[in-house]
Amino acid sequence: MSDLCIEAARLTLTVTEWFAIFFFLALNGGYALLLVGATLEMLRHYRETFDRPNDRLLASPLGPTISVIAPAFNEETTIVESLNSLFGLHYPNVEIVVVNDGSKDATLEVLRDEFGLVPIHTIFRRRITTQRIRCIYRSHAHPRLIVVDKDNGGRADAVNAALNVATADLACVIDADTLLEPDALQRMVRPFLNSPDVLGVGATIRIANGSVVRGGRVIEARVPSDLLSGFQVVEYLRAFLFGRLGWNRLGGNLIISGAFGLFRRESLIEAGGLCHDTIGEDFELVMKLRVRAYERGGSSRIVFVPDPIAWTEAPATLGSLGRQRDRWHRGLADVVFRYRYVLFNPRYRAMGLYVFPHYAILELLAPVVEGAGLIALPLAAALGLLNVEFALLFFLAVYGFGAALTLSTLLLEEFTFCRYRRVRDRLRLVGFALFEGLGYRQLTVFWRLRGLVKLLRGDHGWGAMDRRGFQPTRSGAVFAPGSQGMSA
């Protein structure tokens, strides 16, 4: 019986080894394609935009109007700096719609005191059903600022309420703690001017932790010295500069980050706005827009543009980061299940045949396969079945390929935007890229697996996110003890 058990274990481990190898080749082969696509896209983008000033065309009063929508729940520590960054945007036809989604802190009071809000009576069509709107305010100091005070309904409900109240052609959805660079909207609107069939545009999100923030702007980009924030910096660079950019070439994007995205407002309203019953609302929105477009025979183009930049605060504690990552993976799994009929469906062309399968199979199952490998390794060692040479070579291959992809992304950043000017920051980026796979990656595997377990249990909560805020200190550090972020 003991021999049978050992033989069964040996067979199981052999199958696991080969499955892990094939999965590794498929996943990282896809990443390699993305890197090639991202490089080609970056070259194309630079050819089209090099030495072409934005001011003449993109700052023209004849350009499309934009409503910047910022849902806010318990954002008293960050809301002022975020709005100051919006007031500095170099775009003439813009209105700013902040939605106070039933905050339990002093968010509304801070807005009243800082911006001189007065109640207004305005007529709008309630084309999307939302929670009750208590009052609508306009700022005396900044007439372009509108504040909607409403009962709590969550981020999706807040965005939908703003879509009803907004008046512009395009809707720019951001998080209340996002800092936009002054020319971000000018750069974001370019694809809409170049092509009438663009539904939405995404941009690069970067980590503000450790950077110098003043007057609502990142004055000097710096790489944080703490490990947790530093690893997230290289993660974000990799996700946007080779991930999102690469998908432009390989079938189009399926995700526009909720921290900064630009859409045709009428398309959002016709689609019913953001979905309430999913925590993957950003992913679900883009899937809904693209699926509807395919089914109606229209264009479903979702474009990523690398040079508009929004800065956001990354979680600074293991607890907050873990809650964020398990929520992201729950959102991925939920949306994949909702749109499972798209998988390998030729009706949806490249999206159905390659892009969605990549997310539905490779991205969704990656933590399951990695988790199984982490469990199988000590089990094999305990049973005396561990092939040390194979295990070591496989680890080096996985680690080396991951580090190579990240370092390639850093080179792409260095030869294009080069936002981190100090030598110490560049060295820190290289260090974080090399050590990310030794501990931090395994933590993210655990958090994503925990997210899948929570989803199976029916847990759809956001979880509280600790915010430290963007208040600068004398030394230029950006964070001070703060509040709870969007958690409804």
C-alpha positions as CSV (number, residue, x, y, z in Angstrom):
1,M,0.0,0.0,0.0
2,S,2.9,2.3,0.9
3,D,4.5,1.6,-2.5
4,L,1.2,2.4,-4.3
5,C,0.9,5.7,-2.4
6,I,4.5,6.7,-3.3
7,E,3.9,5.7,-7.0
8,A,0.7,7.7,-7.1
9,A,2.5,10.7,-5.5
10,R,5.3,10.3,-8.1
11,L,2.7,10.3,-10.9
12,T,0.9,13.3,-9.5
13,L,4.1,15.3,-9.1
14,T,5.2,14.4,-12.7
15,V,1.9,15.6,-14.1
16,T,2.2,18.8,-12.0
17,E,5.7,19.4,-13.3
18,W,4.7,19.1,-17.0
19,F,1.5,21.1,-16.5
20,A,3.6,23.8,-14.8
21,I,6.1,23.8,-17.7
22,F,3.4,24.2,-20.4
23,F,1.6,26.8,-18.3
24,F,4.8,28.7,-17.8
25,L,5.6,28.6,-21.6
26,A,2.1,29.8,-22.5
27,L,2.0,32.6,-19.9
28,N,5.4,34.0,-20.5
29,G,5.2,33.4,-24.2
30,G,2.2,35.7,-24.1
31,Y,4.2,38.2,-22.0
32,A,7.0,38.1,-24.6
33,L,4.5,38.9,-27.4
34,L,3.2,41.8,-25.3
35,L,6.7,43.2,-24.8
36,V,7.3,43.1,-28.6
37,G,3.9,44.7,-29.2
38,A,4.6,47.3,-26.6
39,T,8.0,48.2,-28.2
40,L,6.4,48.5,-31.6
41,E,3.5,50.6,-30.2
42,M,5.9,52.9,-28.4
43,L,7.8,53.5,-31.6
44,R,4.6,54.2,-33.5
45,H,3.4,56.6,-30.8
46,Y,6.6,58.5,-30.9
47,R,6.6,58.8,-34.7
48,E,3.0,60.2,-34.5
49,T,3.6,62.6,-31.6
50,F,7.2,63.7,-31.8
51,D,7.6,67.4,-32.2
52,R,3.9,68.0,-32.5
53,P,2.7,70.5,-29.9
54,N,-0.6,69.8,-28.2
55,D,-1.5,73.4,-27.5
56,R,-2.6,74.5,-31.0
57,L,-5.2,71.8,-31.7
58,L,-5.9,70.1,-28.4
59,A,-6.3,73.3,-26.3
60,S,-8.6,74.8,-28.9
61,P,-12.1,75.9,-27.7
62,L,-13.5,73.8,-30.6
63,G,-12.3,70.6,-29.1
64,P,-14.6,68.1,-27.4
65,T,-15.9,69.0,-23.9
66,I,-14.8,66.8,-21.0
67,S,-16.5,66.1,-17.7
68,V,-14.0,64.9,-15.1
69,I,-15.8,62.6,-12.7
70,A,-14.3,62.0,-9.3
71,P,-16.3,59.8,-6.8
72,A,-15.3,60.4,-3.2
73,F,-16.0,58.4,-0.1
74,N,-14.1,59.4,3.0
75,E,-11.4,61.4,1.1
76,E,-11.0,64.4,3.4
77,T,-7.1,64.0,3.5
78,T,-6.6,63.8,-0.3
79,I,-9.5,65.7,-1.9
80,V,-8.1,69.2,-1.8
81,E,-4.7,68.2,-3.4
82,S,-6.5,66.1,-6.0
83,L,-8.8,69.0,-7.0
84,N,-5.9,71.4,-7.1
85,S,-4.3,69.2,-9.6
86,L,-7.6,69.2,-11.7
87,F,-7.8,73.0,-11.6
88,G,-4.3,73.1,-13.2
89,L,-5.3,71.0,-16.2
90,H,-4.4,72.6,-19.5
91,Y,-7.7,72.0,-21.2
92,P,-10.3,74.7,-21.8
93,N,-13.6,72.8,-22.2
94,V,-13.6,70.9,-18.9
95,E,-16.0,70.7,-16.0
96,I,-15.2,68.9,-12.8
97,V,-17.9,66.8,-11.1
98,V,-17.1,65.5,-7.6
99,V,-19.6,63.1,-6.1
100,N,-19.6,62.9,-2.3
101,D,-21.0,59.3,-2.0
102,G,-22.4,59.6,1.6
103,S,-19.0,60.1,3.2
104,K,-18.8,59.4,6.9
105,D,-15.9,61.8,7.5
106,A,-15.6,65.6,6.8
107,T,-15.2,65.3,3.0
108,L,-18.2,67.5,2.2
109,E,-17.2,70.0,4.9
110,V,-13.7,70.3,3.6
111,L,-15.0,70.9,0.1
112,R,-17.4,73.6,1.4
113,D,-14.6,75.4,3.3
114,E,-11.9,75.2,0.7
115,F,-14.0,75.9,-2.4
116,G,-16.9,78.0,-1.3
117,L,-19.7,75.7,-2.4
118,V,-23.2,77.1,-2.7
119,P,-26.4,75.0,-3.5
120,I,-27.8,75.3,-7.0
121,H,-31.0,74.1,-8.6
122,T,-30.3,72.5,-12.0
123,I,-32.3,70.3,-14.3
124,F,-30.9,67.0,-15.6
125,R,-32.3,63.7,-17.0
126,R,-32.0,60.8,-14.7
127,R,-31.1,58.3,-17.5
128,I,-29.4,55.9,-15.1
129,T,-31.0,55.0,-11.8
130,T,-29.0,55.9,-8.8
131,Q,-29.3,56.5,-5.0
132,R,-31.0,59.7,-4.0
133,I,-29.1,63.0,-4.7
134,R,-29.4,65.2,-1.7
135,C,-28.0,68.4,-3.1
136,I,-25.9,69.8,-6.0
137,Y,-23.4,72.5,-5.3
138,R,-21.2,74.8,-7.4
139,S,-18.0,76.5,-6.3
140,H,-17.8,80.3,-6.1
141,A,-14.0,80.2,-6.3
142,H,-14.0,77.7,-9.3
143,P,-17.2,77.9,-11.4
144,R,-16.2,74.7,-13.3
145,L,-16.5,72.7,-10.1
146,I,-19.7,70.9,-9.4
147,V,-20.2,68.8,-6.2
148,V,-23.0,66.2,-6.0
149,D,-23.9,65.1,-2.5
150,K,-25.8,61.8,-2.5
151,D,-26.7,58.8,-0.4
152,N,-24.1,56.1,-0.3
153,G,-24.3,53.6,-3.1
154,G,-20.7,52.7,-3.9
155,R,-18.3,53.9,-6.5
156,A,-20.3,52.6,-9.5
157,D,-23.4,54.4,-8.3
158,A,-21.4,57.6,-7.7
159,V,-20.0,57.6,-11.2
160,N,-23.5,56.9,-12.7
161,A,-25.0,59.8,-10.7
162,A,-22.2,62.1,-12.2
163,L,-23.0,60.8,-15.7
164,N,-26.6,62.0,-15.2
165,V,-25.5,65.4,-14.0
166,A,-22.5,66.0,-16.4
167,T,-23.0,67.8,-19.7
168,A,-19.8,67.2,-21.7
169,D,-19.1,65.0,-24.8
170,L,-16.5,62.9,-23.0
171,A,-16.4,61.6,-19.5
172,C,-13.1,61.2,-17.7
173,V,-13.5,58.9,-14.7
174,I,-10.8,59.2,-12.0
175,D,-10.4,58.3,-8.3
176,A,-10.7,61.1,-5.8
177,D,-7.0,60.6,-4.7
178,T,-5.6,60.7,-8.3
179,L,-3.3,63.5,-9.3
180,L,-3.3,64.3,-13.0
181,E,-0.4,65.9,-14.9
182,P,-1.4,69.3,-16.4
183,D,-1.3,68.1,-20.1
184,A,-2.9,64.7,-19.4
185,L,-6.3,65.5,-20.9
186,Q,-4.7,67.1,-24.0
187,R,-2.9,63.8,-24.6
188,M,-5.8,61.6,-23.7
189,V,-8.2,63.3,-26.1
190,R,-5.9,62.8,-29.2
191,P,-7.3,59.3,-30.2
192,F,-10.9,60.7,-30.1
193,L,-9.8,63.4,-32.6
194,N,-7.9,61.0,-34.8
195,S,-10.6,58.4,-35.1
196,P,-14.4,58.6,-34.5
197,D,-14.7,54.9,-33.6
198,V,-12.8,55.1,-30.3
199,L,-15.0,54.2,-27.3
200,G,-12.5,54.7,-24.6
201,V,-8.9,55.6,-23.8
202,G,-6.7,54.5,-20.9
203,A,-3.5,56.1,-19.6
204,T,-0.5,55.3,-17.4
205,I,-1.0,55.2,-13.7
206,R,2.1,55.7,-11.6
207,I,2.8,55.4,-7.8
208,A,3.2,58.8,-6.0
209,N,4.6,57.3,-2.8
210,G,7.9,58.9,-2.0
211,S,7.6,61.6,-4.7
212,V,7.5,65.4,-4.0
213,V,3.9,66.7,-4.2
214,R,3.1,70.4,-4.1
215,G,0.0,72.3,-5.2
216,G,-1.7,69.1,-6.4
217,R,1.2,68.2,-8.7
218,V,4.1,65.7,-8.6
219,I,7.0,68.1,-8.7
220,E,9.7,65.5,-8.6
221,A,9.1,61.8,-9.2
222,R,11.0,59.6,-6.8
223,V,11.2,55.9,-6.1
224,P,10.2,55.1,-2.5
225,S,12.8,53.4,-0.3
226,D,10.5,51.0,1.5
227,L,10.1,47.6,-0.1
228,L,6.3,47.4,-0.3
229,S,5.9,50.6,-2.2
230,G,9.0,50.0,-4.3
231,F,7.8,46.7,-5.6
232,Q,4.5,48.3,-6.6
233,V,6.3,50.9,-8.6
234,V,7.9,48.3,-10.8
235,E,4.7,46.3,-11.0
236,Y,2.8,49.4,-12.3
237,L,5.5,50.2,-14.8
238,R,5.4,46.6,-16.1
239,A,1.6,46.5,-16.2
240,F,1.1,49.7,-18.1
241,L,4.3,50.2,-20.3
242,F,4.4,46.7,-21.6
243,G,1.1,45.1,-20.7
244,R,-1.6,47.7,-21.6
245,L,0.6,49.1,-24.4
246,G,1.2,45.7,-25.9
247,W,-2.5,44.9,-26.1
248,N,-3.0,47.8,-28.5
249,R,-1.1,45.6,-31.0
250,L,-2.6,42.2,-30.0
251,G,-6.3,42.8,-30.0
252,G,-7.1,45.8,-27.9
253,N,-7.4,46.4,-24.2
254,L,-10.0,44.9,-21.9
255,I,-9.2,47.1,-18.9
256,I,-9.1,50.8,-18.4
257,S,-8.0,51.7,-14.9
258,G,-10.6,53.3,-12.7
259,A,-8.0,55.8,-11.5
260,F,-8.0,57.5,-14.9
261,G,-10.0,56.7,-18.1
262,L,-11.7,58.7,-20.8
263,F,-14.9,57.6,-22.5
264,R,-17.7,58.8,-24.8
265,R,-20.3,59.8,-22.2
266,E,-23.2,58.8,-24.4
267,S,-21.8,55.3,-24.9
268,L,-21.5,54.9,-21.1
269,I,-25.1,56.0,-20.6
270,E,-26.5,53.8,-23.4
271,A,-24.6,50.9,-21.7
272,G,-26.3,51.6,-18.4
273,G,-23.2,53.0,-16.7
274,L,-21.1,51.1,-14.3
275,C,-22.4,47.8,-13.0
276,H,-23.3,47.8,-9.3
277,D,-23.0,44.1,-8.5
278,T,-19.4,43.5,-9.4
279,I,-16.1,44.6,-7.8
280,G,-14.4,44.3,-11.2
281,E,-16.4,47.3,-12.4
282,D,-13.7,48.8,-14.6
283,F,-13.0,45.5,-16.4
284,E,-16.8,44.8,-16.6
285,L,-17.4,48.3,-18.2
286,V,-14.9,47.8,-21.0
287,M,-16.1,44.3,-21.6
288,K,-19.7,45.6,-21.8
289,L,-18.8,48.4,-24.2
290,R,-16.8,46.1,-26.5
291,V,-19.3,43.3,-26.5
292,R,-22.2,45.7,-27.3
293,A,-20.1,47.2,-30.1
294,Y,-19.3,43.8,-31.7
295,E,-23.0,42.7,-31.4
296,R,-24.2,45.9,-33.1
297,G,-21.6,45.7,-35.8
298,G,-19.7,48.9,-34.7
299,S,-16.2,49.6,-33.7
300,S,-15.0,48.5,-30.3
301,R,-11.7,50.2,-30.1
302,I,-10.3,50.8,-26.6
303,V,-6.9,52.5,-26.8
304,F,-4.1,52.8,-24.3
305,V,-1.9,56.0,-24.6
306,P,1.3,55.8,-22.6
307,D,2.2,59.5,-22.1
308,P,-0.8,60.9,-20.2
309,I,0.1,60.2,-16.5
310,A,-2.0,60.0,-13.4
311,W,-0.4,59.6,-10.0
312,T,-2.0,57.6,-7.2
313,E,-1.3,56.5,-3.7
314,A,-0.3,52.9,-3.3
315,P,-1.2,50.8,-0.3
316,A,1.6,51.2,2.3
317,T,0.7,48.3,4.6
318,L,0.5,44.6,3.9
319,G,-3.1,44.5,5.1
320,S,-4.3,47.2,2.6
321,L,-2.2,45.8,-0.2
322,G,-3.5,42.3,0.4
323,R,-7.1,43.5,0.4
324,Q,-6.5,45.4,-2.8
325,R,-5.0,42.4,-4.6
326,D,-7.6,39.8,-3.5
327,R,-10.3,42.3,-4.6
328,W,-8.7,42.7,-8.0
329,H,-8.6,39.0,-8.5
330,R,-12.1,38.5,-7.3
331,G,-13.1,41.2,-9.8
332,L,-11.2,39.4,-12.6
333,A,-12.9,36.0,-11.9
334,D,-16.3,37.6,-11.6
335,V,-16.1,39.4,-14.9
336,V,-14.6,36.3,-16.7
337,F,-17.6,34.2,-15.5
338,R,-20.1,36.9,-16.6
339,Y,-18.7,37.0,-20.1
340,R,-17.7,33.3,-20.4
341,Y,-19.5,33.1,-23.7
342,V,-16.8,35.3,-25.3
343,L,-14.2,32.7,-24.7
344,F,-12.9,31.4,-28.1
345,N,-15.9,32.9,-29.8
346,P,-14.9,34.0,-33.3
347,R,-17.8,36.4,-33.3
348,Y,-15.7,38.7,-31.2
349,R,-12.6,38.3,-33.4
350,A,-9.2,38.9,-31.7
351,M,-10.9,39.8,-28.4
352,G,-12.7,36.4,-28.2
353,L,-9.9,34.3,-29.7
354,Y,-6.9,35.6,-27.9
355,V,-7.3,38.6,-25.6
356,F,-10.1,37.3,-23.4
357,P,-8.7,33.8,-23.2
358,H,-5.4,35.2,-22.0
359,Y,-7.2,36.8,-19.0
360,A,-9.7,34.0,-18.5
361,I,-7.2,31.2,-18.5
362,L,-3.6,32.4,-18.0
363,E,-4.1,35.4,-15.7
364,L,-7.0,33.9,-13.7
365,L,-5.3,30.5,-13.1
366,A,-1.7,31.8,-12.7
367,P,-2.0,32.0,-8.8
368,V,-3.6,28.5,-8.7
369,V,-0.7,27.0,-10.7
370,E,1.9,28.8,-8.8
371,G,0.3,28.0,-5.5
372,A,0.2,24.3,-6.5
373,G,3.8,24.4,-7.3
374,L,4.7,26.0,-4.0
375,I,2.8,23.2,-2.2
376,A,4.2,20.4,-4.4
377,L,7.8,21.4,-3.8
378,P,8.0,20.7,0.0
379,L,5.7,17.7,-0.5
380,A,8.1,16.2,-3.0
381,A,11.0,16.9,-0.7
382,A,9.3,15.2,2.2
383,L,8.6,12.1,0.1
384,G,12.1,12.0,-1.3
385,L,10.8,12.5,-4.8
386,L,12.2,16.0,-5.4
387,N,14.3,16.3,-8.5
388,V,16.6,19.1,-7.2
389,E,18.2,19.8,-10.6
390,F,14.8,20.2,-12.3
391,A,13.4,22.3,-9.5
392,L,16.4,24.6,-9.5
393,L,16.5,25.0,-13.2
394,F,12.7,25.7,-13.3
395,F,13.0,28.3,-10.6
396,L,15.8,30.0,-12.3
397,A,13.9,30.0,-15.6
398,V,10.7,31.5,-14.0
399,Y,12.7,34.0,-11.9
400,G,15.0,35.0,-14.7
401,F,12.3,35.5,-17.3
402,G,10.2,37.6,-14.9
403,A,13.2,39.7,-14.0
404,A,14.1,40.1,-17.7
405,L,10.6,41.3,-18.5
406,T,10.7,43.8,-15.7
407,L,14.2,45.1,-16.6
408,S,13.1,45.4,-20.2
409,T,10.2,47.6,-19.1
410,L,12.6,49.8,-17.1
411,L,14.7,50.2,-20.2
412,L,11.6,51.2,-22.1
413,E,10.9,53.8,-19.4
414,E,14.5,55.0,-19.4
415,F,14.7,55.5,-23.2
416,T,11.2,57.2,-23.5
417,F,9.8,59.1,-20.6
418,C,12.7,58.9,-18.1
419,R,10.6,60.3,-15.2
420,Y,13.1,59.2,-12.5
421,R,16.0,61.5,-12.9
422,R,18.2,60.6,-9.9
423,V,20.7,57.8,-10.2
424,R,19.7,56.4,-6.8
425,D,16.1,56.1,-8.0
426,R,17.2,54.1,-11.1
427,L,19.3,51.8,-9.0
428,R,16.4,51.3,-6.6
429,L,14.2,50.3,-9.6
430,V,16.7,47.7,-10.7
431,G,17.0,46.4,-7.2
432,F,13.2,46.1,-6.8
433,A,13.0,44.4,-10.2
434,L,15.6,41.8,-9.2
435,F,14.2,41.0,-5.8
436,E,10.5,41.2,-6.6
437,G,10.4,37.4,-7.3
438,L,11.9,36.5,-3.9
439,G,9.0,36.8,-1.4
440,Y,6.8,39.6,-2.7
441,R,5.5,37.6,-5.7
442,Q,4.7,34.7,-3.4
443,L,2.7,37.1,-1.2
444,T,0.6,38.2,-4.2
445,V,0.0,34.6,-5.1
446,F,-1.4,34.0,-1.7
447,W,-3.6,37.2,-1.8
448,R,-5.0,36.2,-5.2
449,L,-5.8,32.7,-4.1
450,R,-7.5,34.2,-1.0
451,G,-9.6,36.4,-3.4
452,L,-10.8,33.3,-5.3
453,V,-11.7,31.6,-2.0
454,K,-13.6,34.7,-1.0
455,L,-15.5,34.8,-4.3
456,L,-16.5,31.1,-3.9
457,R,-17.9,32.1,-0.5
458,G,-19.9,34.9,-2.0
459,D,-17.8,37.8,-0.5
460,H,-18.1,40.8,-2.8
461,G,-16.9,43.5,-0.3
462,W,-14.4,46.2,-1.2
463,G,-12.6,46.3,2.1
464,A,-11.2,49.4,3.8
465,M,-8.1,51.0,2.2
466,D,-5.9,53.1,4.4
467,R,-5.0,56.5,3.0
468,R,-2.1,58.6,4.2
469,G,-2.8,61.6,2.0
470,F,-0.7,63.9,-0.2
471,Q,0.2,66.6,2.3
472,P,3.9,67.5,1.7
473,T,6.3,67.8,4.6
474,R,9.4,70.1,4.7
475,S,11.5,67.4,3.2
476,G,9.1,66.9,0.3
477,A,7.7,63.6,1.4
478,V,4.1,63.2,0.4
479,F,2.2,61.2,3.0
480,A,0.7,62.1,6.3
481,P,-1.6,59.9,8.5
482,G,-5.0,59.8,6.9
483,S,-8.4,58.4,6.3
484,Q,-10.2,55.4,4.9
485,G,-10.6,55.4,1.2
486,M,-13.4,54.2,-1.0
487,S,-14.9,51.1,0.7
488,A,-18.6,51.2,0.1
